[in-house]
Amino acid sequence: MPVIKRYPNRKLYDTEAKGYITLEQIGELIRDGQDIQVMDHATGEDLTALTLTQIILERERKRSGFL
């Protein structure tokens, strides 16, 4: 399971691939059937649900729909 760390500057870092990743790329991982975990770098807090919500809202915004 890829672990993604979120930094204070809102950048997301994929610890498995050893590089920065975008919300769009995280969405692709999920659509490909991968489980992910997003954690705050400083506190270790689990931010997975918050990040998934953000991905859904961004996707809806791009499609000019509102859920």
C-alpha positions as CSV (number, residue, x, y, z in Angstrom):
1,M,0.0,0.0,0.0
2,P,1.5,3.3,-1.0
3,V,2.0,5.8,1.8
4,I,1.7,9.4,0.8
5,K,3.0,12.1,3.1
6,R,1.4,15.6,3.0
7,Y,3.8,18.4,3.9
8,P,2.8,21.8,5.4
9,N,3.2,23.4,1.9
10,R,0.4,21.0,0.8
11,K,2.8,19.0,-1.4
12,L,2.2,15.3,-1.5
13,Y,5.1,12.8,-1.5
14,D,4.8,9.2,-2.5
15,T,7.2,7.3,-0.2
16,E,7.0,4.2,-2.4
17,A,7.8,5.9,-5.7
18,K,10.1,8.4,-4.0
19,G,8.7,11.4,-5.7
20,Y,6.0,14.1,-5.5
21,I,2.5,13.2,-6.6
22,T,-0.6,15.2,-7.5
23,L,-4.2,14.7,-6.4
24,E,-5.0,13.6,-10.0
25,Q,-2.3,10.9,-9.8
26,I,-3.6,9.7,-6.5
27,G,-7.1,9.4,-8.1
28,E,-5.6,7.3,-10.9
29,L,-4.0,4.9,-8.3
30,I,-7.4,4.5,-6.6
31,R,-9.2,3.9,-9.9
32,D,-6.5,1.2,-10.7
33,G,-7.6,-0.5,-7.5
34,Q,-4.8,0.4,-5.2
35,D,-5.3,1.2,-1.6
36,I,-3.5,4.3,-0.4
37,Q,-2.8,6.0,2.9
38,V,-2.2,9.7,3.3
39,M,-0.4,10.9,6.4
40,D,0.5,14.3,7.7
41,H,4.3,14.5,7.7
42,A,4.6,16.5,10.9
43,T,2.0,14.9,13.1
44,G,1.4,11.5,11.6
45,E,-2.3,12.1,11.4
46,D,-4.3,10.0,8.9
47,L,-5.5,12.4,6.1
48,T,-6.7,9.7,3.7
49,A,-10.5,10.5,4.0
50,L,-9.8,14.2,3.7
51,T,-7.7,13.7,0.6
52,L,-10.2,11.4,-1.1
53,T,-12.9,14.0,-0.5
54,Q,-10.7,16.6,-2.1
55,I,-10.1,14.4,-5.1
56,I,-13.9,13.8,-5.6
57,L,-14.6,17.6,-5.3
58,E,-11.8,18.5,-7.8
59,R,-13.1,15.9,-10.3
60,E,-16.7,17.2,-10.0
61,R,-15.5,20.8,-10.4
62,K,-13.6,19.9,-13.6
63,R,-16.7,18.2,-15.0
64,S,-18.8,21.3,-14.1
65,G,-21.1,19.2,-12.0
66,F,-21.8,19.3,-8.4
67,L,-22.0,15.7,-7.2
